[in-house]
Amino acid sequence: MDTIAALQGHCPAQWGHCLRHAAHGMNTVKLSQLTPWLGKSVPEIRIVSTTAMKTSIDELAPIFERETGHKTSFSFGPSQRITRQVSEGEQNDVTITSDHGLESLIKQGRIVAGTRADLASSPMALAVQKGAKRPDISSAEKFKEALLAAKSLGMSNPVGGGQSGKNLEAIFDKLGITEAMKAKSTYGPGGPAGLIGFYLLRKEVEIGIQQLPELMAVSGIDIIGPLPPDIQSMTVFSAGISTAAKEPEAAKALIRFLTTPTAKALFKSKGMDVS
């Protein structure tokens, strides 16, 4: 009864719940249930993630923490930068980047083989300033005409930036407009502060192209829609556990949570495909 009395003093608000576990012995009481009252610290799960997932993660992380008792610490950046940093040895427990980036990290021994989980895929989309003329991008040819007619374009940096910048560079090459677009393109630095929607808000560019979830993250702009199917380039975002993870079990729990129906519904609401 001494153990039970001690528990009652620490967690009166959940006394009945704690009592049921204590009756079977202290070793059955989960740390996550006792930590808030015993004052012990819970190790953080450190996650580095592509910016395209941020609006979803911002809503999902508190749910995961509440349900599991784990703490999370996220840092966000463009996929190519995330992949490079992890490749160079940046410590983390979970990496969320493009599927190609994660596969390269697995081959380098930075991500544990067999832990990859594909979370969602994102289309690229085009947006304009609020109230501006809405260009026709219903086909590859119309999209090409709209870009050539625009005075300026905001996009992710194709070198070391977001995956959409690299994808868009390939689209320009396919359409034969690479040189024409270089002169009018402004490259965002990546990360939450480098969202192309902000360039549209500040009227620094006429047209912006980026991952749809990233455009949706900025209110006050008009999203015309995804790029036409014949030139669309979907990006799959995948998660994996670091070979140097300090919290591998907690990392597994997080990735499992990010593949639940709750998470998938959130990803879908942010413009991503989860099929």
C-alpha positions, -999 to 999 in steps of 0.1 A, spaced: 0 0 0 30 23 4 34 24 -34 -2 31 -39 -2 59 -13 28 74 -30 11 73 -63 -21 89 -49 0 118 -37 15 124 -71 -15 120 -94 -48 127 -76 -65 138 -108 -60 103 -123 -60 83 -90 -83 55 -102 -62 50 -134 -30 49 -114 -44 26 -87 -54 -1 -112 -18 -2 -125 -2 0 -91 -22 -29 -78 -3 -51 -103 31 -36 -93 51 -5 -101 67 -21 -131 35 -20 -150 30 17 -147 41 35 -179 66 63 -176 45 84 -199 16 82 -174 37 91 -143 61 116 -158 38 147 -155 34 141 -118 68 127 -108 86 155 -125 109 133 -146 119 143 -180 109 124 -212 136 122 -239 127 141 -271 124 125 -305 143 147 -328 129 149 -363 141 167 -394 114 172 -420 106 187 -454 87 220 -452 59 206 -473 48 185 -443 49 213 -417 12 223 -417 2 187 -412 29 181 -385 19 212 -366 -15 196 -360 -4 160 -357 25 164 -333 4 175 -303 -20 146 -308 9 121 -309 25 137 -277 -8 136 -259 -16 100 -268 19 86 -262 36 109 -236 66 113 -260 80 147 -267 89 158 -302 113 184 -316 109 193 -353 131 213 -376 120 220 -412 137 227 -444 137 219 -481 140 183 -490 173 185 -508 189 204 -479 174 179 -453 189 150 -473 223 167 -475 224 175 -438 215 140 -428 240 126 -453 267 147 -437 259 133 -403 234 156 -386 220 138 -356 183 130 -355 159 102 -348 136 105 -378 141 120 -412 112 130 -435 122 138 -470 116 129 -506 115 91 -513 145 94 -535 164 113 -508 155 87 -482 166 59 -504 200 75 -509 203 79 -472 195 42 -467 222 33 -492 247 55 -473 239 38 -440 223 69 -425 188 55 -423 179 20 -410 170 -3 -439 134 -15 -436 121 15 -417 110 35 -447 74 45 -446 58 65 -475 35 90 -459 20 110 -487 26 124 -522 23 161 -532 15 177 -565 31 209 -577 7 238 -581 6 274 -594 -6 305 -576 -9 342 -582 -14 374 -562 -48 378 -547 -73 391 -572 -48 389 -601 -58 376 -635 -60 338 -634 -39 322 -661 -51 291 -680 -29 261 -671 -53 234 -683 -26 219 -706 11 218 -710 9 242 -739 -13 267 -720 10 264 -689 40 272 -711 22 302 -726 13 315 -691 49 312 -679 64 330 -709 38 358 -706 45 363 -669 70 390 -659 83 371 -629 82 337 -612 89 326 -577 100 290 -572 122 268 -549 159 267 -558 165 237 -580 200 234 -565 199 224 -529 164 237 -523 130 221 -523 121 191 -545 96 212 -565 125 234 -577 143 204 -591 111 191 -606 103 224 -622 137 227 -637 131 194 -655 97 206 -667 112 238 -681 137 217 -700 110 195 -713 90 225 -726 121 242 -740 119 273 -719 148 269 -695 168 300 -706 136 321 -709 127 313 -673 161 318 -657 159 356 -664 126 360 -646 129 335 -618 133 343 -581 144 314 -559 131 310 -524 157 301 -497 136 271 -485 122 264 -451 91 279 -435 103 315 -441 110 308 -478 75 298 -488 68 312 -523 34 324 -512 51 351 -491 67 364 -523 32 367 -538 19 385 -507 48 410 -509 41 414 -547 77 404 -555 66 379 -581 37 376 -605 34 338 -604 45 312 -578 50 275 -582 57 252 -553 43 220 -536 5 225 -531 7 221 -493 33 249 -492 12 272 -512 -19 264 -491 2 273 -460 0 310 -470 -33 328 -468 -41 358 -490 -30 344 -524 -50 327 -551 -41 291 -559 -50 284 -596 -45 246 -591 -21 217 -597 0 217 -629 -15 199 -659 -13 161 -657 10 157 -687 38 176 -670 29 172 -633 56 158 -611 44 142 -578 68 141 -549 65 112 -524 75 121 -489 89 93 -468 100 88 -432 128 66 -418 147 60 -386 183 72 -383 210 46 -377 223 69 -350 189 74 -334 190 80 -296 153 71 -293 147 43 -318 116 29 -301 99 63 -298 109 69 -334 91 38 -345 60 49 -326 60 82 -344 63 67 -378 35 43 -370 13 72 -359 21 91 -392 6 62 -412 -27 60 -392 -60 70 -407 -59 102 -385 -26 113 -401 -37 103 -436 -69 124 -433 -48 154 -422 -24 150 -451 -52 148 -475 -68 180 -461 -35 198 -467 -35 190 -505 -16 157 -505 -25 123 -519 -25 93 -496 -37 66 -519 
